[in-house]
Amino acid sequence: MKKTIFYSVFTFLFFTQITFSQVAEDPEIKKMITEIKAENLEATVRKLVSFGTRHTLSDTKSKTKGIGAAQQWVKSEFDKYALESGGRLTAAIDYFEVKADGKRINKDSQLGNVMATLKGTDPNDNRVLIISGHLDSRVSDVMNIKSDAPGANDDASGVAAVMELARVMSQRSFSATIIFVAVVGEEQGLIGARHLAETAKESNWNIMAMLNNDMIGNSLSSGTNLRDNTQIRVFSETIPFLETEDEAKMRKATSRENDSPSRLLARYIKTVTEQYVDQLKVKLVYRNDRFLRGGDHTPFSQNGFTAVRFCEMNENFDHQHQDLRTENGIKYGDLVEFMDFEYLRKNTCSNLATLANLAWSPKAPVNVGIEVKNLSNSSAFSWTAPEGKAPYGYQILMRETASSHWEKTFFVKDTKAEIPYSKDNYFFAIQTVDELGHASLPVFPVPIR
């Protein structure tokens, strides 16, 4: 009888303090998603293709052809958005010098990333979000600067997404700063992204997340002829490039090989995308990039930042890094006609849902720990509330050790909680959340005694 009374009291206390999370949707994010237009994305891609080649080492003087003309046009579009932003958005071309390397840079050159910065409105919030696509294009020979290289999908698609997001999001105010950037030099060795990542590190930017969009507008694969415009891949690193010795020891002790900061970001993207974007699922790919390949997020990862890559589900190698030609009835080249702009719209909306939720979210909890003093079949957590915007509450995320994504969410108001699930069988993370459901990135708990 006493055991029954004790169990009833425990159950009552447990469920009065902890509830399963109710998913909140922000109507303003839903409205922004309706403002992302496939026709706008297509018009931008067609304009970028019209510059002939956007090879990093191509003409910088012409007003109609080459990388220089493309840079100036993107900057002029950012300037238009800035005029309608109430002073929140500013645009610039960040020029920098690159020495010849005897490889893919055959002469000393001046390169430039085109950037638009949407300044955060909270002076006490120094968090930065970066979203990128690469402006440059290429054909079969990576050093061919003369032939037409349309680069419609690779990567006018990513640049178009960045520009459309800048247009829509600059009409709103966000606590955190968002940087929209069209980088150069991707095909020559991730040069523009590396310059930006190193600048960010030297300047001590507090980068919360970096989203790289590279080839997000094609839905038909070569070879297998699979067509899928309902999934987008998000690549995330396993073990951080700059992991310290102490961090490595903690990773091994807690078996968090699958919970790097970038991987926690990838899961976040999956959660908000599938909440806000119809007919689109995020495929989590657990590697930094495609097999033995890299992208503009890689230099950010190498400099210790949380970064991921968005990439279409099925690549088409007939339309990637190809000279324009027809052979054996097959048309080669990265042309507009091979793109799926409804798919590009959905992928752009995935980025929007991620950026908006993060930029409006409270800061992440700090000192997040899981109690290990006593053996128990429950799991007890504690953490410290973040500085700045006060959270409405906190969410405890949980999944089985063999699962790729979070399976349960518990909502609590306090900065400590205990749930009847064993830490032997599950992984957990804690995030802050506000009244509209804007959640911080999750934080993996460390053992405390």
Secondary structure, DSSP 8 states (H G I E B T S, - for coil): -HHHHHHHHHHHHHHHH-EE------HHHHHHHHH--HHHHHHHHHHHHTTSB--TTS-SS-SSSHHHHHHHHHHHHHHHHHHTTTT-EEEEEEEEEE---SSS--S-EEEEEEEEEE--S-TT--EEEEEEEE-----SSTT--SS-B--IIIIIHHHHHHHHHHHHHTTS--SSEEEEEEE--TTTTSHHHHHHHHHHHHTT-EEEEEEEE-S-S--B-TTT--B-SSEEEEEE-SS-TT--HHHHHHHHHHT-TT--HHHHHHHHHHHHHHHHSTT-EEEEE-SSSSTT---TTHHHHHTT--EEEEEESS--GGGSS--SEEETTEEES--GGG--HHHHHHHHHHHHHHHHHHHHS----EEEEEE-SS--SSEEEEEE--SSS--SEEEEEEEETT-SS--EEEEESSSEEEESS-TTTEEEEEEEE-TT--B---B--EEE-
